[in-house]
Amino acid sequence: MEGPPSLKHRYSTVCKELELPNNLSIIHVLRELDDKEAPKSISERGINIKIAGNSRLVSVQRISDSDVEALTRTLSNNVFVTGLDLRYNNVTDTGAQHLSKLLQETVALRHLNLMFNDIGASGAESIAEALHVNETLKSLQMTGNKIGNKGGMHFAAMLQINNCLEELDLGDCDLGTQSLIALTTVLNNNRTIRAINMNRPLLYSQQEESTVHIALMLKVNKNLKELHLGKHEMKDFGVERLCEKLTSNFTLRYLDLRCNNITRDGAKCLAELLKLNTALKIIDLTANRIEDEGAIYLSEAIALNTNLKALAIPNNNIGGKGLVSLTKAMKINTTLSHIYVWGNKLDEPTCVAFSDLIKSGRLLEKNTDVSPYDVDGHLHPAELFHGLQRHYYLTPSYGQDHDSACNSALSEDL
């Protein structure tokens, strides 16, 4: 199969037609793609263009709206480019309008990452309306764009029409209660969304209305596999509502409840759910406050559960008693392969217990975030930069961007 024409040459030509200066970052990335990609590999997996504005390895000229216009014209009618990553740039609502035109015309683009640009409600409306007719895009990341409640409503309306999108990330987008409930209501009937991120909405009520609606959705939705509800100010009441409905859900695999107000009572509800051996494989409770009692509840459930594969409980004020109980449960359980505990009270008995798990081969060092080391006959903990999604907000300065040890939630093993 004949390969594509030079992307760099096409981009330079478009810039000349629009009387725009070449963006050096775009030129650099397109030149590398032209030199590296072979026609056979292109036809098999497509081209992924990554022009992240937060690279710490090379000097970056961040992309503006005019650069987006030139880039989208370059990619118009291109059948080889399947991914476009423009995270951490200066794209505003105007640039979103250019991207919407690309989304309406593309026959190949499957992944679009606009994380942490300057897109507001108007830009969200443009992209959402383009997705009314788009039939190729599978994944959209809008993380960190302050689209607000109004922008969230546009995406909720889009999900009523679009039947192709599988992953939608609206975390840190300043969603409000109204848009959260609208998105949740649409998911009652949506049959294509597999993963949705609704982290850090702006909520002004303590009644957890949105959590109640999410729980009701989980009872009827049979397609959602991944749900992120971090920073929802969720309390034990909300967790209890979720667990009640998850007893009849057999599809959700990944539940993210990080940075909430969950205590031992909420952990007890999750433990009772795990004892039922539901479909859950990953639970993230990072930065809550389940303490020793909550950890012990989870330990009792882990000893009986045969589906859970990853548990993240860093920064939960758990002491040695709770952490050691988890290691004992892992000796009984044969399926839990990843556990993350850094930020708790890692005393010497805890270090001994984790050291025994690692030395016996029951726990691989790449699957945890603590590594005990010996000093004068006493074990002390050292932190490993491992976790479920350590590279979610950043591009690493060395190693692979999607290293499985740092991003185990993305691993095919889970």
N, C-alpha and C positions, 0 to 999 in steps of 0.2 A: 504494500500500500504506500502511495506517495505521501510524504510528510507535508506538514503545513507550511505556508509561506512564512518568511521571517517576521516574527512579531515585532522585533525592534525596528525593522525597516517600515513596516506598516504603521507603527506608532509615530515614527519620525515624519512620515508623509502626512498623517492626520494633523500633527502639530503645525506643520507648515501650512496646511490648508486653513487651519483655524487661526493662524498667526499667533501661536502660543509658543513660549520657550519649552524646550524639552525638560522634563523632570528627571534629574540625574538618578534618583533612586529607581524610577520606573525603567529607565534605560539600562541600568545595571542588572536588574532582575530579568528583563526580557532578553538581554544579551546572553546571560548565563543559561536561560532556558533554550535559546536557539542553539547554543554550543553543546548543551548536555543531552537534550532529548533526542532519542533515536526514533525513526518512524514507527518501528514495530512496538516499542514501549508506549508510544503515544496512542496508537490505535487500541492498545489493550487497557490502559488505565487513564488516559486523558492527561491534560496538563493542569497543574495547580499553580496559580500565580499568587505568590505571597509577598506583599509589599507592606510589611508591618512597620509602623512608625515608632516602635519602641525597642528596636534592635540595639543591643549594647555592644555588638561586635564591630559594626561598621557605622560610619557617619550617614545619617538619614536626612533626606529632604522630604518632609512630610507632605502628603498629597492634599491639594486644595480642590475646590469644586471645579475649576477649569481643567485641572489634571484629570479629574474623574470624567469630564466630558470627552477629553481626548482618548482616554483609556476605553471608555464604553464604545466609542466609535470604532476603535481599533478591534474590539472584540465582537462587534456586530456581525452576525452571520458566521461566526467562527464555530466550527463543529468539533474542535479539539479541546478547548478550554472548559474544564468541568468544575474548577474551583477558583474562587477569587477571595483573597484574604486582605482586607484593608484596615485591619485593627489599628487603633491608636494613631489616627491621622486627623486631618482638619476638615472632614467632610460635613457639610451642613445640609439644610433642607434643599438647597439648590442642587447639590451633588446627588442627593437622594432622588431628585426628579430625573437626573440623567441615568441613574441606576435603574429606575423604574422602566425607562424605555428599553434598556438592555434586557430586563426581566420579561418584558412583553415580546421581545423579538428572539431571544435565545432559543436554541434547539439543543443545547448541550449543558448549560450551567446547572450544576447540582448542589453546590455548596457556596454560600455567601457569608462572610464574616465581616461585620461592621462594628465590632466591639469598640466601645469608648471612642466614638467620634462626637460630633456636635449636632446630631440629628434631633429635631424636636417633633412636635405633634404633626406639623405640616408634612415633614419628610416621611414620617411613619404612614401618613395617609397615602402618599404617593406610592410607597413600596407595597402597602397592603392592597391598594387598588390594582397594582400590576400583578399581584399574586392571584387576583380573581381569574385571570386568563392564563397565567403561567402553568405549564404542565411538566416542567423538568426539575424545579428546585426541590431538594429533599431536606436541606438544612439551612436555617437562617439564624444568625447570632446578632442580636441588637443590644447586647449587654452594655450598660453604662450610658446609653443615649437617653437623655431626659425627655422621653416622649410623653410622659405624664399619663394621667387618667384618660385624656382624650385620645392619645395615640394608642393606648391599650384597647380602647373601644373599637378603633379601626381594625386592629388585628383580630379581635373577637368576631367582628363582622366578616372578615376575610375567611376565617376558619369555617364559617357556615357554607362557603362556596368552594374553596380550594379542596381538592381531593388528592393532592400529591405530596404536600409538605409533611415530613415525618418528625423533624426536630425543630423546636422553636425556643429560643433563649431570650427572655425578656427580663432577666435579672438586673437589678440596680437601675431600672428604668423609671422609677418614681410612679409606679402603678398605684392606683387608689382602690378603695373598697369596691367601687362601682365596676371598674374594669376587671378586677379579680373575679367578682361574681359573674360577670358577663363571660369571661374566658372559661370559667368552670362550667357554666350552664351550657355553652357550646360543646364542651367536651363530653357532655352527656350523650351526644349523638354522633360526634365526630368519629370516623373509623380509620383515620390515617395517622394522626399524631401518635408517635411512640415515646417521645420525650419532651418535657416542657419545664422550663426554668422560670419561676416567678419569685426569685429571691428579692429580699429587701423592698417590699412595697412601702408606701407611706400610709400608715393606718393610724386613725385618731380615736378608735374605739377600743375598749377593753373587753368587749363582748365576744370577740372571735367569730363574728358572723361569716367572714370569708372562709375560715377553717371548717365551719359547719357545712357550708356549701361544697367545699372540696371533698369532705368526707362523703356526702351524699352522692357526688359524682363518682367517687371510687367504687361505690356499691354497684353502679350500673355500667361503668366503662370497662370494656373487655379488651382494649387495645393498648392502653397506656402502660409502658414498661418502666419509665424513669420520671420521677417527680422531685423537683427541688423546691423546698419551702423554707429556706434559710432566712433568718432575720424577720420572722413574721410576728415576733413577740408572743409566740405560742406558749401557752401554759399547759399544765397537766390536763385541764379540761379539754383543750383542743386535741391533745394526743389521745385522750380517751375516746373522743368522737371518731378520730381517724381509725383507731384500732377496732372499734365496734363494726365499722363498715368494711374494713379490710379482711374480716373473717370470711366474707363471701367474695373476695376478689382473688382471682387465680392467675393474674397476668402481671401485676406490678412487681418488678425485680429490684428497683433501686429507690430507696426512700431517704431523702436528704432533709434532716431537721436541724442542721447546724445553727449555732448562734441564736437559740431561743431561750425560753425560761422554764425548761423542763427539769423537774426534780425527780426524786426517787419514786414518787407516785406515778409519774408519767413513764418512767423506766419499767415499773411493775406492769403497767398496761401493755407495753411493748413485749415484755417477757411472756405474758399470758398469750399474746398473739403468736410469738415464736414457738411456743409449746404446741400450737396447732399445726406446725409445719407448713405454713403458707408459702407462697411462691417467692417471698422476699429473699434476695441473695446479698444485698448490700444495704447496710444501715449506717448513716452518718449522724452521730450525736455530738460532734465537736462543739466545744464551748457552750455546754449547758451546765447543769449542776446536779448530776445524779448521785454523786458521792458514793461512799462504800455500800450503803444499803441498795442503791440502784444497781451498782455493779454486781452485787450478790444475786439480785433478782435475775439479771441478765445471764449470770453464770448458770443458774439452775435451768434456765430455758435452753441455753447453748448445749448443755449436757444431753438434752433430749432432741434438739433440732438436727435435721439432716440436710437442710437446704442452704442455710446461711453460709456465705463464703467470706464476707468481709465486714468488719465492725470497726468503726472509728469513734473513739471516745476521748480524744485529747482534751485537756483543760476542763475537766469535770469535777475537780476537787476530790478525786478518788485517792484513798490512802492504800497502804500496803495490804490491808485485809481484803479490800475489794479486788485489787489487782491480782493478788495471789489466787483468789477464788476463780478468777477468769482463766488463769493458767492451768488450774486443776481441771476445769471444765474442758479445756482444749485437749487434755490427755484422754478424755472420754470421747469427745467429739472428733470425728475424722474428716469433716468437710470444711470447717472454718479454717481457711488458709491465710487470711490477712487480718491483722489486728494492729491498731495504732493507738498508743496510750501516752505519748509525750505530753508534758504539761501538767501531769498529775503528781502525786507525792511518791516518787520512785525511791523507796527505801531499799536497804540491802536485801531483805528477804524477797522483795519484788525482783531485784536484779538477779538474784540466784535462781528464781523460778523461770525468768525469761532466758537466762543463760542455759538452763537445763533443756528448755524447749528447743533452743537453737542448736545446741550440741547434739541432741538426740535426732535432729532432722525433722522433728514435728513442725517447727516453724522456721521458714527460710528467712535469712537476714534481710533479703530484698522485700519481704512481705510485712515488715514491721518498721517502726520509726525509732526504736531504741536498741542500742548495742552495748551490753555490759562489758566493762573492762576491769582488769585487776590492778590494784595498787596496794602493795605491801600486804597481800593476802585478803584484801577487802574489795568487793565488787562495787563499781560506781556506774551510773548510766551515762551514755553519750547519745546525742540525738543524731538520727539519720534523716536526710532530706527525702523521706519517702512518704507517700500518702495516696489518697484516692484521686485528688486532682490538684497537685502542687503547682502545676504549670497553667492553671486556669486563667490567671490574670497576667502572666508574664511569659516572655520568651527567654529560655535559659541562656546563660552566657557560655555554657559549654555542654557537650553531650547532645542527645536527641531531644527534640521538642516534645515528643510523645513517648519518652522513656517509660516503660511499663512499671518500673519501681516507683517512680514519682507520680504516675497517673494510673494506678492499678484499676480504677473504675472503668478505664477505656480498654483494659486488657481483654482479650478474647477468652482468657481463662476464667473470667467471672460471668 
